Amino acid sequence: MKVAFIAVCIIALLFIGASYYFYNAYNKTQSELEAKVADMSQEKEVEISRLTDTYDRLVADMKKEIEMGQIKITQLHDRLSVSMVDKILFPSGEAEITPEGLKILERVGSVLKNTQNKIIRVEGHTDNVQIHPRLQKKFPTNWELSTARATNVVRFLQEKVGIEPVRLQAIGMSEYHPVASNKAEEGRSQNRRIEINLLPEPAEEMPVMSE
């Protein structure tokens, strides 16, 4: 009986010690997670503040074009979008940027170049009018036209503005993401556009906190 009692006591002490160890380890892990979450929240606030500064600069620099309805700039938390109607950048049905369009892109790009930790994704959008037969050899569908336009904008931002290519993305969206109805010319003119979107760089996943 005495030996059994001692054995039970030893097991109980081991159990208590193990429980104490894991309890401390759990509390330490929770504290570390909470500290990391707090740091990430603070970093996010700083990131949004920087983006707001970028938004303010763009709005000030592009005031004339915004008032004319040629450019629209929006910010939502840590994302920013510059939407430009196609007529200020491209001739109808073409993908080569006009001299005036190059000047506008240089002004926009010089602001975006100074942003930090952002992917710059250029999207080409069209209306739903099919490519004119005389242009179909070069651009069989709106997919090719929207992609070529986005690519040319990205190349300019890299080669002439000096934005790091690793930050740039070119995407053709064709006619499938309209912002207005294609039933009237006014709506179609809004759908023919280039959007330059500032997006957060891929980051580590948010730590999961246990309940």
N, C-alpha and C positions, 0 to 999 in steps of 0.2 A: 504493500500500500504506500509506504513511504517513497519508494522508487517511482511509482506511478504518479504520486503527487508532485514530486520534483519535476518529472517529465512534463506534466501538464503546466506547471509554473513556467518552465523554460519555453514551451510552445507559446504560452500566453504572452511572455515577455517579447519573444520574437515577433509575434503578431502585432503587438503594440508598437514595437520599434519600426516594423515595416510600414504600419499605418501612418506613423508620425513622419516617416521619410517621404512617403508618397503624398501626404497632405502638404508638406512643405514644398515639394517639387511642383505640385499642382498650383499652389498659391504663387510660386515664383513664375510659372509659365503664364498664368493669368495676368500677373502684373506686367510681364514682358509684352504680352499681346495687347494689353490696354495701352501701354506706352507706345507701341508701334502704331496702333490705330490712331492715337492722338497725334503722333508725328505725321502720319499720312493725311489726316484731316487738316493739319496746319499747312502742309505742303500744297494741298488742294486749294486752300484759301489763297495762298500766295500765287498759285498758277492762275486762278480765276482773276485775281487782281491784275496780273500782268496782261492777261488777255483783254481785260476791259480797257487797259491803256492802249493796246493795239487797236481795239475797236474805235476808241476816241480819235486816234491819229488818222485812221482810215476815213472816218466820217468827216473830219476836218479837211483832209487832203482831197477827198472826192466829192466835196459839197456840191459843186456845179453839176456833176454827172448824176448825183442822187436826186437833186431838184428836178432834173430833166427826165427822171424815170429810167435812166440807162443803167444805173447800178443800184443794187439793194444790199445793204450790209446788216446782218443780224448776228446776235450773240445769245447763246443759250448755255449758261453755266460755263463749262470748260471747252465749248465748241463755238467756232465762229465761221460764218459763211459770207462770201462775197459773190453775189450773183450779177452777171453782166449780160445784157441782151446781145445777141450775136451781131447785130448790125454795127455796133461800135468796134467790133474786132475783125469781122470777116465780110467779104463780098458775098452776095447771095449764092448759096450752093457751093461755096469754096471753103478751103481749109487754110489757105495762106493768110496770115495776119496782115492787116493793112498797116501802113506807116502810122496812122493815128492810133490804131489799136496797140501797136508796139509801145507807144508813149504812155498809154494808159496802163498797160501791163507792167511797164518799168516802174511807174509810180506806186502801183499796188505791191509789186514784188519787193521794192526797196523797204517797205514797211514790214512785210511778212518775213523777210530775210532775218530780221532781228528777233523773231520769236524764238522761244526755247522749248524744247521737249514737245514739239508738235510735228505731226505728219501733215504735209500739204497735199491734199488730194484734189486733182483737177478733174471735173466731170463735164463731159460734153453732152448736151441735150438738144433734141430737135422737136419740131412739131410732127404731126402724123401725115403730112403731105409727102407723097412718094418722090423720089429723086427724078428730076427731069431726064427724059431719054438721052439728051445730048451729054449728060454728065454720068450716066450709069456705067460707062466703061471704067471711069475713075472711082466712082462711089456707087456700087451696085444697090446699096440700101442705106437707110439712115444710120445703121450700125457703123458702117465704114466712115461716113461723114463725121459723126459725133466722136468717134475714136481718133480720127486724124486731127480734128480740131483740138481735142484735149492733149494729144501728144505734142502738137506744135506749141501749145502754150507751155507745157512742161519743159520742152527743149529750150524755149526762150528764157524761162525762169532759171534754168541751170546755166546755160551758156552765156547769157548776157547780163542777168541780174546777179549770178554767182551763188544761187542757193544750192546747198549740198544735194546731189542727186539721190542720196539714200533717204532723204526726207520727202521726196516727190513721188507721186503716183498719178498715172493718167488712166482714166476710165471712160469708155464710151457707153452712154446710157440710152442712146437712140431716142425713140418717141415715148418710152414706157414709164416715164416719171414726170408727167405734166404738172404744172402748177396752176393751170387755167384750162378752160374748155377750148378745144380745137375747132369748135363750130364757127367761130368768127375770127377774123384776122387779128383783132386785138388780143385775143387769148393765144393764138398761135405765135404771135410775136413775143409773148412772155415765155412761151415754152422753148423757143429757140434761144438757148442761153449757154453760157459757160459758168459753172459754179466752182469757186475755189474754196475748199473747206479745210479749216484747221482742226485737226483731230488729235486727241491725246495719243502719245506713243504707247505701244504695248508695255504694260508694267506687270510686276509681280501680282499674283492674285491676293485679294484682301484676306488677311488671316481670319480663320473661323474661330469664334469664341464660344467656348462651351457654356451651357447654361448653368 
